[in-house]
Amino acid sequence: MVRVTDDGVFDAPIDKVWKYVNDNMLHQHTTFQMTKVLDQKGNVLTVQAEVDNPGEKGRHMESWKFVFNPPKGFDMEYLDGPWKGSRHTHTYTPMGNRTKVDVNGDFRIQGMDDATTKKTVLAYFGQVFGEDSAALKKYK
């Protein structure tokens, strides 16, 4: 497992960030698409997602488990697929009309060494953060 930390600041207040995170119709990304809710109990959500293959062309299906702790953040675990066993936590900190997000986790990607895994995870989070930042500017 490789420990990865990252952070960023959204130009949106925390209530808008949470509303967006929970809006399955508008919270979309190019690297993955949540396709089906498999189970939901309280603040725990298990979903199926269609995901880009790491470092390769094509896509595959995998399952993820989220534990939501609004407005503080959420935990995510990859239940199967190339990232199986990886876990990370997103922690949100309100900053007036902005919201800081800290991401901390332990990652493994099947077939990748530690350095490549870290580089891949940071690139993934950078892309997702960029997409979320752009979407939040348009989100009502």
N, C-alpha and C positions, 0 to 999 in steps of 0.2 A: 504494500500500500504506500502511496505517496501522499504526503500532507500538502494541501494546496490552500492558500488563502488569497483573497482578492477583495477589492472594495470599489465602490463608486457612489456617485451622488446623483439622484434623479431630481430634475427640476420640477418637482410636484410634491404637494403635501402628502403626508402618510395616508390620510383617508382616501385620497385619489389613487395612490399606489395600490392599496388593498382592494379597492373597488375594481381596478383593472386586473389585478392578479386573479380575482375570483370571477371575472367575466370570460367564460369559456368561449363565447362566440367571437370576441374581439381580441383576446389574448393569444395571438398566433406567432409562430416563429418559422423561419425557413428550415432550420435543422431538425425540427420535430413537429409532429401534429398529434395531439391527444385525440384518440379515436373513440374511446369507450370507457365509461366508468364501470369498473369491475366490482367495487364494493365501497360503501360509505357508511361509516359508523362514527357518529359524533364528529370530532375534528380530524378523523383519519380517513383518507381517501386513497383508494388504490385504482390506478388507471392503466389502460393499455395505450401505448403510443407507437406511432410509426416514426422511426428515427433514422437519420443518415448514418451510414456505416462509418466508423472512425477511420480516417486515413484512406478510405476507398470510395468507389462509386457505388451507388445503389442504396437501398433502404432495407430495414428489417423491423419486426415488431418486438416490443419488449414491455415489461410491466414495471411500474414505479409506485412506491408508497410515499404519500405525503402525510405529515402530521402538522396541521395548521395551528399556530398559536398567535392569533391576531391580538393586538397590532404588532406584536414583538417580532414575528417571523415564522419560518416553517423549517421542518426537517424533511429531507428527501432521501430515499433509499432505492437503488436499482435492484430489482428482484430477479431479473434474468437479463440475458444479452451480454454483449462484450464488456459492459461496465458492472456486471453482477457483483454485489457486495459493496460497491462504492456508496458512500453516504456523505451528505453535506448539509450544512445549516445556513440559512439566510436569516440575518438579523437586521431589522430595520430600526433606524434611529431618526425620530423627527427632528428637523432643523428649520422650523417655521414653514416656509413655502417650498422647502426642499426635503428630501429624505435620503439619508445615507444607508447603503446596504453593504453589509460585511458578509462574505461567503467564506466558510471554513469547512474543510472536509478531507476525507481520506479516500483516495481513488486508486483503482486498478483498471486497466484496459487490457483485455485478453490479447496477447501477442505483442505488447509494447513494453519497452524497457521504461524505467522510472523517469528518465529525462524526457523521453518522447511523450509519456503519459502526462507529465506536468505541462509541457508545451501545448499539447492537445486540449487539456482541460482549460487552461488559461485562454486559449484562442476561442474555445466554445463559449466560455463565460463572457468574453469580450464581445462576441457577435450577439449573444442573447441580450446583454446589457444595452448594446447599441440599438437593437430592434425595439426593446422596451422603452428606451429613452425617446426614440422617435415617435412611437405609438402614443406615449403619455402626453406628448405635446399636442396631439390631435384629439385625445380622449376627453369626453365630456362627463 
